[in-house]
Amino acid sequence: MLLAVYLDQPPPARTGGFGEQTCQECHWGTLNDPAGSLTLEGLPKSYAPAHEYSLKVTVQHPDLRRGGFQLSARDSRTGEQAGLLRPLNESVEILKESNSHLEYAIHTRKATRPSAAHTVSWSLIWEAPPASQPVAFHLAANAANDDDSPLGDSIYTLIIVKSAIE
């Protein structure tokens, strides 16, 4: 079996949402290990159409030596892109899938090292869609042990669905 390794960035469509694979395609280890966690901060209870929200993705695990993530924001009914994702700084970039208009926020290579003990965080902006629709945020992250192998990493997934303010 040939293993694909993506040192600079993961390929698009690895959030675990809408039938997509996750980081486990290349990083073999525990899925949603209770020793660690994945969070997405900054989303309101209900969003205002066309409003911008500052989001923060954080993955932590006692064995984390590097981390990475991929996030999408899609209409929960159709799977179409919902709003826009934008980097807030150099720790995040946006991947666009070549055969569709879907976009994915991902880590940059220089932003994979822990910012605190066994923790990596990334910040970005989500501009909500102009029309009211239910939005599903699919997020996958890797708490990697940095041993130059695909073994022993901890992969986390998270799904959050938000509706517009009524």
C-alpha positions as CSV (number, residue, x, y, z in Angstrom):
1,M,0.0,0.0,0.0
2,L,1.3,3.4,-1.0
3,L,1.0,6.1,1.7
4,A,0.4,9.7,0.6
5,V,2.2,12.2,2.9
6,Y,1.4,15.9,2.6
7,L,4.1,17.9,4.4
8,D,2.9,21.3,3.4
9,Q,-0.9,20.9,3.4
10,P,-3.5,18.2,3.4
11,P,-5.6,17.7,0.2
12,P,-9.0,19.3,0.2
13,A,-12.1,17.4,1.3
14,R,-10.8,15.8,4.5
15,T,-13.2,17.2,7.1
16,G,-15.3,14.1,7.5
17,G,-18.5,15.9,6.4
18,F,-20.8,15.0,3.5
19,G,-19.0,11.7,3.0
20,E,-15.5,13.1,3.0
21,Q,-12.6,11.3,4.5
22,T,-10.7,12.7,7.5
23,C,-7.0,13.0,8.4
24,Q,-7.1,9.3,9.2
25,E,-6.6,8.6,5.5
26,C,-2.9,9.3,6.1
27,H,-2.5,9.5,9.8
28,W,-3.3,6.3,11.6
29,G,-4.3,6.4,15.2
30,T,-7.1,7.0,17.6
31,L,-10.2,8.8,16.5
32,N,-11.6,11.3,19.1
33,D,-9.3,10.1,21.9
34,P,-10.8,11.3,25.2
35,A,-7.3,12.3,26.4
36,G,-7.4,15.3,24.1
37,S,-10.0,17.6,22.4
38,L,-10.9,19.7,19.4
39,T,-12.8,23.0,19.8
40,L,-14.2,25.6,17.5
41,E,-14.8,28.9,19.3
42,G,-16.4,32.1,18.1
43,L,-19.7,30.9,16.6
44,P,-22.8,32.5,18.0
45,K,-25.9,30.6,19.0
46,S,-27.5,31.9,15.8
47,Y,-25.7,33.8,13.1
48,A,-26.6,37.1,11.4
49,P,-26.5,36.8,7.6
50,A,-23.5,38.5,6.0
51,H,-21.9,39.1,9.4
52,E,-18.2,38.3,10.0
53,Y,-17.2,36.0,12.9
54,S,-13.7,35.5,14.3
55,L,-13.2,31.8,14.8
56,K,-10.5,29.9,16.7
57,V,-9.7,26.2,16.1
58,T,-7.8,24.4,18.9
59,V,-6.6,20.8,19.1
60,Q,-4.9,19.5,22.2
61,H,-3.6,16.1,23.3
62,P,-0.8,15.0,25.8
63,D,1.2,13.5,23.0
64,L,0.8,16.4,20.5
65,R,4.1,17.6,19.0
66,R,2.5,19.0,15.8
67,G,-1.0,19.7,14.8
68,G,-3.1,20.4,11.7
69,F,-6.7,21.0,10.8
70,Q,-9.2,21.4,8.0
71,L,-12.6,23.2,8.3
72,S,-15.5,23.7,5.9
73,A,-18.7,25.8,6.2
74,R,-21.5,24.3,4.0
75,D,-25.2,24.4,3.7
76,S,-26.3,21.5,5.8
77,R,-29.1,20.5,3.4
78,T,-27.2,20.7,0.1
79,G,-23.5,20.6,0.9
80,E,-22.9,23.8,-1.1
81,Q,-20.5,26.4,0.2
82,A,-22.0,28.6,2.9
83,G,-20.3,31.9,3.3
84,L,-16.6,32.6,3.0
85,L,-13.6,31.5,5.0
86,R,-10.6,33.9,5.3
87,P,-7.3,33.7,7.0
88,L,-6.9,36.0,10.0
89,N,-3.1,35.7,9.9
90,E,-0.3,33.5,8.4
91,S,-1.3,30.4,10.4
92,V,-4.2,29.6,8.1
93,E,-4.7,29.4,4.3
94,I,-7.7,28.6,2.1
95,L,-7.8,25.6,-0.2
96,K,-10.3,25.6,-3.1
97,E,-11.3,22.3,-4.5
98,S,-10.5,22.2,-8.2
99,N,-13.7,20.7,-9.5
100,S,-16.1,22.7,-7.4
101,H,-16.5,26.0,-5.6
102,L,-16.0,24.5,-2.1
103,E,-13.3,26.0,0.1
104,Y,-11.4,24.6,3.1
105,A,-9.5,26.5,5.8
106,I,-6.3,24.6,6.7
107,H,-3.1,25.1,8.7
108,T,0.0,26.4,7.2
109,R,3.2,24.4,7.7
110,K,4.8,27.0,9.9
111,A,1.7,26.9,12.2
112,T,1.9,23.2,13.1
113,R,4.0,23.6,16.2
114,P,2.4,23.9,19.7
115,S,1.7,27.4,20.8
116,A,1.1,26.2,24.4
117,A,1.8,22.9,26.1
118,H,0.5,20.1,23.8
119,T,-1.9,22.6,22.1
120,V,-2.1,24.2,18.7
121,S,-4.6,26.9,17.7
122,W,-5.4,28.7,14.5
123,S,-7.6,31.8,13.9
124,L,-9.7,32.7,10.9
125,I,-12.7,34.7,9.8
126,W,-16.1,33.2,8.6
127,E,-18.3,35.6,6.7
128,A,-21.8,34.2,7.0
129,P,-23.8,33.8,3.8
130,P,-26.1,36.7,2.8
131,A,-29.2,34.6,3.0
132,S,-30.5,32.5,5.9
133,Q,-29.6,28.9,5.6
134,P,-28.5,26.1,8.1
135,V,-24.7,25.9,8.0
136,A,-22.8,22.8,8.9
137,F,-19.2,23.4,10.1
138,H,-17.2,20.2,9.6
139,L,-13.8,20.1,11.2
140,A,-11.1,17.5,11.4
141,A,-7.8,17.9,13.2
142,N,-4.6,15.9,13.8
143,A,-2.8,15.9,17.1
144,A,0.4,14.4,15.7
145,N,3.3,12.8,17.7
146,D,5.8,14.1,15.0
147,D,7.6,10.8,14.8
148,D,7.9,11.0,10.9
149,S,5.5,8.1,10.6
150,P,1.7,7.9,10.0
151,L,1.3,5.9,13.2
152,G,0.2,7.0,16.7
153,D,-1.5,10.3,15.8
154,S,-4.8,11.3,17.3
155,I,-7.5,12.5,14.9
156,Y,-10.4,14.5,16.0
157,T,-13.7,15.4,14.2
158,L,-16.4,17.9,15.0
159,I,-19.7,18.9,13.4
160,I,-21.5,22.1,14.5
161,V,-24.7,23.2,12.8
162,K,-25.9,26.8,13.1
163,S,-29.1,28.6,11.9
164,A,-29.5,32.2,11.1
165,I,-31.2,34.6,13.5
166,E,-34.9,34.5,12.9
